[in-house]
Amino acid sequence: MDHGVFGDTRLTTALVDRLVHHAHILAFTGESYRLRRALAGKGKVEQNLALTTA
């Protein structure tokens, strides 16, 4: 059974718990600029592929 990077489910759970214990969750509203740019770039890549394969 593969337990990922740390090799043990309990160890991984303990490490994540330590890392996020004092973390603050920031919830943003509105449009994601990264998502918009990624989607816009994906369209350009598909257009360029269509042009180069035609």
N, CA, C and O atoms as a DFTB+ gen file, in Angstrom:
216 C
 N C O
     1  1       0.843      -1.182       0.000
     2  2       0.000       0.000       0.000
     3  2       0.890       1.248       0.000
     4  3       1.793       1.362       0.828
     5  1       0.640       2.176      -0.918
     6  2       1.439       3.394      -1.027
     7  2       0.887       4.460      -0.082
     8  3      -0.302       4.776      -0.117
     9  1       1.761       5.010       0.763
    10  2       1.346       6.040       1.710
    11  2       1.908       7.410       1.340
    12  3       1.980       8.295       2.193
    13  1       2.300       7.596       0.106
    14  2       2.742       8.906      -0.354
    15  2       4.152       9.257       0.075
    16  3       4.995       8.380       0.261
    17  1       4.398      10.535       0.229
    18  2       5.725      11.055       0.496
    19  2       6.240      10.665       1.872
    20  3       7.412      10.313       2.003
    21  1       5.403      10.717       2.903
    22  2       5.871      10.524       4.268
    23  2       5.859       9.060       4.703
    24  3       6.404       8.741       5.759
    25  1       5.265       8.177       3.938
    26  2       5.338       6.765       4.208
    27  2       4.378       6.214       5.243
    28  3       4.316       4.997       5.417
    29  1       3.630       7.051       5.935
    30  2       2.736       6.573       6.981
    31  2       1.550       7.521       7.090
    32  3       1.728       8.738       7.137
    33  1       0.354       6.977       7.129
    34  2      -0.853       7.791       7.190
    35  2      -0.912       8.605       8.480
    36  3      -1.277       9.781       8.455
    37  1      -0.556       7.989       9.603
    38  2      -0.601       8.712      10.882
    39  2       0.410       9.846      10.920
    40  3       0.107      10.935      11.409
    41  1       1.616       9.595      10.404
    42  2       2.644      10.636      10.381
    43  2       2.199      11.796       9.500
    44  3       2.365      12.959       9.870
    45  1       1.639      11.486       8.344
    46  2       1.163      12.531       7.440
    47  2       0.060      13.362       8.090
    48  3       0.069      14.589       7.997
    49  1      -0.881      12.702       8.742
    50  2      -1.965      13.406       9.417
    51  2      -1.425      14.309      10.513
    52  3      -1.874      15.447      10.645
    53  1      -0.470      13.827      11.302
    54  2       0.121      14.631      12.374
    55  2       0.867      15.836      11.827
    56  3       0.766      16.926      12.389
    57  1       1.613      15.664      10.741
    58  2       2.360      16.775      10.147
    59  2       1.418      17.850       9.590
    60  3       1.644      19.043       9.792
    61  1       0.375      17.428       8.896
    62  2      -0.586      18.387       8.352
    63  2      -1.286      19.125       9.487
    64  3      -1.500      20.334       9.404
    65  1      -1.642      18.407      10.543
    66  2      -2.277      19.024      11.696
    67  2      -1.378      20.097      12.305
    68  3      -1.854      21.179      12.648
    69  1      -0.094      19.810      12.441
    70  2       0.856      20.787      12.978
    71  2       0.975      22.011      12.084
    72  3       1.054      23.138      12.571
    73  1       0.987      21.788      10.779
    74  2       1.156      22.896       9.836
    75  2      -0.035      23.843       9.816
    76  3       0.140      25.055       9.692
    77  1      -1.238      23.306       9.937
    78  2      -2.422      24.139       9.785
    79  2      -3.073      24.523      11.116
    80  3      -4.117      25.174      11.131
    81  1      -2.468      24.126      12.213
    82  2      -3.065      24.375      13.523
    83  2      -3.356      25.855      13.762
    84  3      -4.437      26.195      14.242
    85  1      -2.426      26.726      13.442
    86  2      -2.591      28.164      13.673
    87  2      -2.894      28.925      12.377
    88  3      -2.771      30.149      12.331
    89  1      -3.283      28.209      11.344
    90  2      -3.538      28.840      10.055
    91  2      -4.843      29.624      10.081
    92  3      -5.762      29.312      10.838
    93  1      -4.902      30.626       9.254
    94  2      -6.121      31.418       9.063
    95  2      -6.648      31.127       7.662
    96  3      -5.880      31.103       6.700
    97  1      -7.938      30.909       7.547
    98  2      -8.561      30.649       6.250
    99  2      -9.046      31.969       5.673
   100  3      -9.800      32.703       6.311
   101  1      -8.605      32.256       4.467
   102  2      -9.015      33.465       3.767
   103  2      -9.964      33.066       2.643
   104  3      -9.588      32.321       1.739
   105  1     -11.180      33.558       2.705
   106  2     -12.171      33.262       1.676
   107  2     -12.370      34.504       0.817
   108  3     -12.770      35.558       1.312
   109  1     -12.092      34.369      -0.454
   110  2     -12.228      35.484      -1.382
   111  2     -13.478      35.294      -2.221
   112  3     -13.862      34.171      -2.544
   113  1     -14.100      36.398      -2.566
   114  2     -15.253      36.349      -3.456
   115  2     -14.899      37.094      -4.735
   116  3     -13.979      37.912      -4.760
   117  1     -15.619      36.807      -5.763
   118  2     -15.369      37.475      -7.030
   119  2     -14.689      36.550      -8.013
   120  3     -14.453      35.373      -7.738
   121  1     -14.382      37.111      -9.164
   122  2     -13.801      36.342     -10.251
   123  2     -12.329      36.040      -9.992
   124  3     -11.601      36.884      -9.470
   125  1     -11.903      34.865     -10.348
   126  2     -10.511      34.464     -10.210
   127  2      -9.736      34.907     -11.443
   128  3     -10.041      34.479     -12.556
   129  1      -8.741      35.758     -11.254
   130  2      -7.936      36.209     -12.377
   131  2      -7.080      35.081     -12.935
   132  3      -6.863      35.010     -14.144
   133  1      -6.592      34.200     -12.067
   134  2      -5.790      33.066     -12.519
   135  2      -6.622      32.124     -13.373
   136  3      -6.155      31.648     -14.408
   137  1      -7.859      31.849     -12.946
   138  2      -8.723      30.967     -13.727
   139  2      -9.052      31.603     -15.073
   140  3      -9.033      30.930     -16.104
   141  1      -9.350      32.887     -15.062
   142  2      -9.683      33.576     -16.312
   143  2      -8.504      33.533     -17.283
   144  3      -8.688      33.267     -18.471
   145  1      -7.291      33.794     -16.781
   146  2      -6.098      33.764     -17.646
   147  2      -5.817      32.355     -18.137
   148  3      -5.420      32.166     -19.287
   149  1      -6.022      31.354     -17.268
   150  2      -5.781      29.973     -17.678
   151  2      -6.751      29.567     -18.778
   152  3      -6.353      28.936     -19.758
   153  1      -8.013      29.925     -18.621
   154  2      -9.007      29.578     -19.637
   155  2      -8.752      30.329     -20.934
   156  3      -8.928      29.772     -22.018
   157  1      -8.340      31.582     -20.835
   158  2      -8.039      32.368     -22.036
   159  2      -6.818      31.783     -22.745
   160  3      -6.787      31.710     -23.974
   161  1      -5.826      31.371     -21.980
   162  2      -4.623      30.783     -22.560
   163  2      -4.897      29.440     -23.199
   164  3      -4.303      29.106     -24.225
   165  1      -5.792      28.662     -22.604
   166  2      -6.139      27.351     -23.145
   167  2      -6.766      27.505     -24.522
   168  3      -6.473      26.724     -25.427
   169  1      -7.615      28.490     -24.685
   170  2      -8.224      28.728     -25.984
   171  2      -7.192      29.092     -27.028
   172  3      -7.286      28.661     -28.177
   173  1      -6.213      29.878     -26.640
   174  2      -5.159      30.273     -27.571
   175  2      -4.312      29.075     -27.966
   176  3      -3.936      28.933     -29.130
   177  1      -4.014      28.220     -27.011
   178  2      -3.229      27.023     -27.311
   179  2      -3.982      26.129     -28.277
   180  3      -3.396      25.616     -29.230
   181  1      -5.283      25.933     -28.044
   182  2      -6.072      25.096     -28.945
   183  2      -6.136      25.705     -30.330
   184  3      -6.098      24.977     -31.322
   185  1      -6.235      27.046     -30.425
   186  2      -6.266      27.708     -31.734
   187  2      -4.920      27.528     -32.445
   188  3      -4.884      27.251     -33.644
   189  1      -3.824      27.684     -31.711
   190  2      -2.495      27.532     -32.307
   191  2      -2.283      26.103     -32.777
   192  3      -1.707      25.888     -33.843
   193  1      -2.740      25.115     -32.000
   194  2      -2.612      23.716     -32.427
   195  2      -3.403      23.470     -33.696
   196  3      -2.939      22.759     -34.588
   197  1      -4.598      24.051     -33.789
   198  2      -5.429      23.863     -34.976
   199  2      -4.745      24.468     -36.206
   200  3      -4.804      23.901     -37.297
   201  1      -4.101      25.614     -36.023
   202  2      -3.424      26.274     -37.130
   203  2      -2.179      25.501     -37.575
   204  3      -1.896      25.407     -38.770
   205  1      -1.446      24.955     -36.622
   206  2      -0.208      24.262     -36.988
   207  2      -0.456      22.870     -37.539
   208  3       0.380      22.346     -38.276
   209  1      -1.578      22.259     -37.202
   210  2      -1.866      20.921     -37.711
   211  2      -2.687      20.941     -38.987
   212  3      -2.867      19.900     -39.619
   213  1      -3.191      22.115     -39.381
   214  2      -4.025      22.194     -40.588
   215  2      -3.206      22.255     -41.841
   216  3      -3.760      22.324     -42.938
